[in-house]
Amino acid sequence: MIRGRAWSKVGESANVTAHKQRGANICIVGCIAYFGTVNFSKVDPLTKAAAEKLEQEYANPATKKRKVKDPEKKKPLKKGTTAYHIFKFLESTMDTLDRHDKKRFFIVMDNCRIHHSAFVVNAINKRGYKPLFMPPYSPFLNPIEEY
């Protein structure tokens, strides 16, 4: 924050307008192995079209929730990294590992909620890999934190 200066009449409080100096947030996901870097990717925010495609592609038919008819009552788009981003990243990572004959590896992830998503775990298992989750609050065990 930047200090500002202002003056005011006696008995009144001074109003100072301070401009925020903040850049855009950038999210990066990565995968490393004992033989080196496997994959790194920048996470782009979801667009409205991508979110609608995601709802159709990964809709759970077993849920008995009613569909929202009023478009104004729909949930806003999620910001940041979502399970969809992790899914797409893991798909490209597993493709890279498959091309280099590195099959049946453990995919070690931290204990983040989006990593535990059902379709993320199922996608890992379907490809012949095994998900392994780190204990909570243990970034010191995760080698990518030092990368």
C-alpha positions as protocol buffer text, in pm:
chain_id: "A"
residue {
  index: 1
  type: MET
  ca { x: 0 y: 0 z: 0 }
}
residue {
  index: 2
  type: ILE
  ca { x: 118 y: 352 z: -73 }
}
residue {
  index: 3
  type: ARG
  ca { x: 101 y: 627 z: 184 }
}
residue {
  index: 4
  type: GLY
  ca { x: -112 y: 919 z: 84 }
}
residue {
  index: 5
  type: ARG
  ca { x: -144 y: 1274 z: 204 }
}
residue {
  index: 6
  type: ALA
  ca { x: -456 y: 1476 z: 248 }
}
residue {
  index: 7
  type: TRP
  ca { x: -587 y: 1773 z: 436 }
}
residue {
  index: 8
  type: SER
  ca { x: -922 y: 1843 z: 590 }
}
residue {
  index: 9
  type: LYS
  ca { x: -1097 y: 2102 z: 798 }
}
residue {
  index: 10
  type: VAL
  ca { x: -1059 y: 2087 z: 1173 }
}
residue {
  index: 11
  type: GLY
  ca { x: -1293 y: 1824 z: 1319 }
}
residue {
  index: 12
  type: GLU
  ca { x: -1339 y: 1634 z: 991 }
}
residue {
  index: 13
  type: SER
  ca { x: -1151 y: 1322 z: 888 }
}
residue {
  index: 14
  type: ALA
  ca { x: -929 y: 1331 z: 583 }
}
residue {
  index: 15
  type: ASN
  ca { x: -1015 y: 1098 z: 295 }
}
residue {
  index: 16
  type: VAL
  ca { x: -716 y: 952 z: 117 }
}
residue {
  index: 17
  type: THR
  ca { x: -750 y: 761 z: -209 }
}
residue {
  index: 18
  type: ALA
  ca { x: -483 y: 492 z: -235 }
}
residue {
  index: 19
  type: HIS
  ca { x: -441 y: 302 z: -558 }
}
residue {
  index: 20
  type: LYS
  ca { x: -364 y: -66 z: -536 }
}
residue {
  index: 21
  type: GLN
  ca { x: -53 y: -186 z: -709 }
}
residue {
  index: 22
  type: ARG
  ca { x: -127 y: -547 z: -781 }
}
residue {
  index: 23
  type: GLY
  ca { x: -64 y: -767 z: -1080 }
}
residue {
  index: 24
  type: ALA
  ca { x: -272 y: -1049 z: -1216 }
}
residue {
  index: 25
  type: ASN
  ca { x: -258 y: -1389 z: -1046 }
}
residue {
  index: 26
  type: ILE
  ca { x: -89 y: -1664 z: -1243 }
}
residue {
  index: 27
  type: CYS
  ca { x: -142 y: -2032 z: -1160 }
}
residue {
  index: 28
  type: ILE
  ca { x: 107 y: -2291 z: -1278 }
}
residue {
  index: 29
  type: VAL
  ca { x: 80 y: -2668 z: -1235 }
}
residue {
  index: 30
  type: GLY
  ca { x: 375 y: -2897 z: -1284 }
}
residue {
  index: 31
  type: CYS
  ca { x: 491 y: -3256 z: -1281 }
}
residue {
  index: 32
  type: ILE
  ca { x: 844 y: -3377 z: -1214 }
}
residue {
  index: 33
  type: ALA
  ca { x: 992 y: -3725 z: -1185 }
}
residue {
  index: 34
  type: TYR
  ca { x: 1324 y: -3877 z: -1089 }
}
residue {
  index: 35
  type: PHE
  ca { x: 1443 y: -3839 z: -1450 }
}
residue {
  index: 36
  type: GLY
  ca { x: 1352 y: -3469 z: -1481 }
}
residue {
  index: 37
  type: THR
  ca { x: 1068 y: -3238 z: -1576 }
}
residue {
  index: 38
  type: VAL
  ca { x: 763 y: -3411 z: -1725 }
}
residue {
  index: 39
  type: ASN
  ca { x: 513 y: -3130 z: -1778 }
}
residue {
  index: 40
  type: PHE
  ca { x: 443 y: -2769 z: -1679 }
}
residue {
  index: 41
  type: SER
  ca { x: 136 y: -2571 z: -1771 }
}
residue {
  index: 42
  type: LYS
  ca { x: -17 y: -2229 z: -1707 }
}
residue {
  index: 43
  type: VAL
  ca { x: -379 y: -2242 z: -1589 }
}
residue {
  index: 44
  type: ASP
  ca { x: -612 y: -2016 z: -1785 }
}
residue {
  index: 45
  type: PRO
  ca { x: -940 y: -1904 z: -1625 }
}
residue {
  index: 46
  type: LEU
  ca { x: -1256 y: -2082 z: -1734 }
}
residue {
  index: 47
  type: THR
  ca { x: -1466 y: -1911 z: -1997 }
}
residue {
  index: 48
  type: LYS
  ca { x: -1843 y: -1933 z: -1998 }
}
residue {
  index: 49
  type: ALA
  ca { x: -1840 y: -2166 z: -2300 }
}
residue {
  index: 50
  type: ALA
  ca { x: -1582 y: -2395 z: -2139 }
}
residue {
  index: 51
  type: ALA
  ca { x: -1782 y: -2408 z: -1815 }
}
residue {
  index: 52
  type: GLU
  ca { x: -2101 y: -2505 z: -2002 }
}
residue {
  index: 53
  type: LYS
  ca { x: -1912 y: -2772 z: -2198 }
}
residue {
  index: 54
  type: LEU
  ca { x: -1770 y: -2902 z: -1871 }
}
residue {
  index: 55
  type: GLU
  ca { x: -2118 y: -2925 z: -1716 }
}
residue {
  index: 56
  type: GLN
  ca { x: -2243 y: -3128 z: -2013 }
}
residue {
  index: 57
  type: GLU
  ca { x: -1933 y: -3347 z: -2041 }
}
residue {
  index: 58
  type: TYR
  ca { x: -1902 y: -3436 z: -1673 }
}
residue {
  index: 59
  type: ALA
  ca { x: -2263 y: -3415 z: -1556 }
}
residue {
  index: 60
  type: ASN
  ca { x: -2351 y: -3679 z: -1299 }
}
residue {
  index: 61
  type: PRO
  ca { x: -2678 y: -3845 z: -1411 }
}
residue {
  index: 62
  type: ALA
  ca { x: -2722 y: -4006 z: -1067 }
}
residue {
  index: 63
  type: THR
  ca { x: -2789 y: -3672 z: -897 }
}
residue {
  index: 64
  type: LYS
  ca { x: -3152 y: -3587 z: -845 }
}
residue {
  index: 65
  type: LYS
  ca { x: -3106 y: -3212 z: -836 }
}
residue {
  index: 66
  type: ARG
  ca { x: -3347 y: -3004 z: -1035 }
}
residue {
  index: 67
  type: LYS
  ca { x: -3213 y: -2800 z: -1323 }
}
residue {
  index: 68
  type: VAL
  ca { x: -3215 y: -2423 z: -1280 }
}
residue {
  index: 69
  type: LYS
  ca { x: -3450 y: -2273 z: -1538 }
}
residue {
  index: 70
  type: ASP
  ca { x: -3371 y: -1909 z: -1462 }
}
residue {
  index: 71
  type: PRO
  ca { x: -3025 y: -1828 z: -1606 }
}
residue {
  index: 72
  type: GLU
  ca { x: -2981 y: -1543 z: -1356 }
}
residue {
  index: 73
  type: LYS
  ca { x: -2990 y: -1789 z: -1065 }
}
residue {
  index: 74
  type: LYS
  ca { x: -2702 y: -2002 z: -1198 }
}
residue {
  index: 75
  type: LYS
  ca { x: -2382 y: -2018 z: -995 }
}
residue {
  index: 76
  type: PRO
  ca { x: -2106 y: -1781 z: -1102 }
}
residue {
  index: 77
  type: LEU
  ca { x: -1796 y: -1922 z: -1272 }
}
residue {
  index: 78
  type: LYS
  ca { x: -1534 y: -2058 z: -1037 }
}
residue {
  index: 79
  type: LYS
  ca { x: -1209 y: -1868 z: -1028 }
}
residue {
  index: 80
  type: GLY
  ca { x: -864 y: -2016 z: -992 }
}
residue {
  index: 81
  type: THR
  ca { x: -763 y: -2374 z: -1053 }
}
residue {
  index: 82
  type: THR
  ca { x: -1051 y: -2621 z: -1073 }
}
residue {
  index: 83
  type: ALA
  ca { x: -1066 y: -3000 z: -1095 }
}
residue {
  index: 84
  type: TYR
  ca { x: -1123 y: -2958 z: -1469 }
}
residue {
  index: 85
  type: HIS
  ca { x: -783 y: -2786 z: -1504 }
}
residue {
  index: 86
  type: ILE
  ca { x: -615 y: -3065 z: -1307 }
}
residue {
  index: 87
  type: PHE
  ca { x: -792 y: -3328 z: -1519 }
}
residue {
  index: 88
  type: LYS
  ca { x: -675 y: -3171 z: -1846 }
}
residue {
  index: 89
  type: PHE
  ca { x: -321 y: -3129 z: -1709 }
}
residue {
  index: 90
  type: LEU
  ca { x: -303 y: -3490 z: -1592 }
}
residue {
  index: 91
  type: GLU
  ca { x: -433 y: -3614 z: -1929 }
}
residue {
  index: 92
  type: SER
  ca { x: -147 y: -3439 z: -2109 }
}
residue {
  index: 93
  type: THR
  ca { x: 103 y: -3555 z: -1844 }
}
residue {
  index: 94
  type: MET
  ca { x: -7 y: -3917 z: -1876 }
}
residue {
  index: 95
  type: ASP
  ca { x: 13 y: -3887 z: -2256 }
}
residue {
  index: 96
  type: THR
  ca { x: 374 y: -3768 z: -2220 }
}
residue {
  index: 97
  type: LEU
  ca { x: 459 y: -4054 z: -1984 }
}
residue {
  index: 98
  type: ASP
  ca { x: 297 y: -4306 z: -2220 }
}
residue {
  index: 99
  type: ARG
  ca { x: 501 y: -4179 z: -2517 }
}
residue {
  index: 100
  type: HIS
  ca { x: 824 y: -4239 z: -2323 }
}
residue {
  index: 101
  type: ASP
  ca { x: 725 y: -4586 z: -2192 }
}
residue {
  index: 102
  type: LYS
  ca { x: 694 y: -4469 z: -1831 }
}
residue {
  index: 103
  type: LYS
  ca { x: 370 y: -4652 z: -1756 }
}
residue {
  index: 104
  type: ARG
  ca { x: 222 y: -4764 z: -1424 }
}
residue {
  index: 105
  type: PHE
  ca { x: 380 y: -4487 z: -1218 }
}
residue {
  index: 106
  type: PHE
  ca { x: 239 y: -4341 z: -899 }
}
residue {
  index: 107
  type: ILE
  ca { x: 108 y: -3990 z: -949 }
}
residue {
  index: 108
  type: VAL
  ca { x: 182 y: -3812 z: -621 }
}
residue {
  index: 109
  type: MET
  ca { x: -33 y: -3508 z: -545 }
}
residue {
  index: 110
  type: ASP
  ca { x: -79 y: -3290 z: -241 }
}
residue {
  index: 111
  type: ASN
  ca { x: -395 y: -3317 z: -36 }
}
residue {
  index: 112
  type: CYS
  ca { x: -586 y: -3043 z: -221 }
}
residue {
  index: 113
  type: ARG
  ca { x: -961 y: -3090 z: -261 }
}
residue {
  index: 114
  type: ILE
  ca { x: -959 y: -3066 z: -639 }
}
residue {
  index: 115
  type: HIS
  ca { x: -709 y: -3352 z: -659 }
}
residue {
  index: 116
  type: HIS
  ca { x: -958 y: -3579 z: -479 }
}
residue {
  index: 117
  type: SER
  ca { x: -1231 y: -3516 z: -736 }
}
residue {
  index: 118
  type: ALA
  ca { x: -1393 y: -3840 z: -852 }
}
residue {
  index: 119
  type: PHE
  ca { x: -1334 y: -3787 z: -1222 }
}
residue {
  index: 120
  type: VAL
  ca { x: -967 y: -3693 z: -1162 }
}
residue {
  index: 121
  type: VAL
  ca { x: -901 y: -4009 z: -960 }
}
residue {
  index: 122
  type: ASN
  ca { x: -1098 y: -4223 z: -1208 }
}
residue {
  index: 123
  type: ALA
  ca { x: -903 y: -4080 z: -1502 }
}
residue {
  index: 124
  type: ILE
  ca { x: -575 y: -4169 z: -1333 }
}
residue {
  index: 125
  type: ASN
  ca { x: -691 y: -4524 z: -1252 }
}
residue {
  index: 126
  type: LYS
  ca { x: -830 y: -4585 z: -1603 }
}
residue {
  index: 127
  type: ARG
  ca { x: -493 y: -4509 z: -1759 }
}
residue {
  index: 128
  type: GLY
  ca { x: -313 y: -4761 z: -1536 }
}
residue {
  index: 129
  type: TYR
  ca { x: -150 y: -4513 z: -1301 }
}
residue {
  index: 130
  type: LYS
  ca { x: -209 y: -4494 z: -927 }
}
residue {
  index: 131
  type: PRO
  ca { x: -296 y: -4174 z: -737 }
}
residue {
  index: 132
  type: LEU
  ca { x: -105 y: -4119 z: -414 }
}
residue {
  index: 133
  type: PHE
  ca { x: -189 y: -3828 z: -185 }
}
residue {
  index: 134
  type: MET
  ca { x: 56 y: -3650 z: 44 }
}
residue {
  index: 135
  type: PRO
  ca { x: -29 y: -3604 z: 413 }
}
residue {
  index: 136
  type: PRO
  ca { x: -196 y: -3272 z: 499 }
}
residue {
  index: 137
  type: TYR
  ca { x: 28 y: -2972 z: 571 }
}
residue {
  index: 138
  type: SER
  ca { x: 347 y: -3131 z: 439 }
}
residue {
  index: 139
  type: PRO
  ca { x: 493 y: -2916 z: 160 }
}
residue {
  index: 140
  type: PHE
  ca { x: 842 y: -3010 z: 283 }
}
residue {
  index: 141
  type: LEU
  ca { x: 779 y: -3365 z: 153 }
}
residue {
  index: 142
  type: ASN
  ca { x: 682 y: -3242 z: -194 }
}
residue {
  index: 143
  type: PRO
  ca { x: 991 y: -3199 z: -415 }
}
residue {
  index: 144
  type: ILE
  ca { x: 815 y: -2970 z: -664 }
}
residue {
  index: 145
  type: GLU
  ca { x: 791 y: -2703 z: -391 }
}
residue {
  index: 146
  type: GLU
  ca { x: 1171 y: -2670 z: -417 }
}
residue {
  index: 147
  type: TYR
  ca { x: 1167 y: -2653 z: -797 }
}
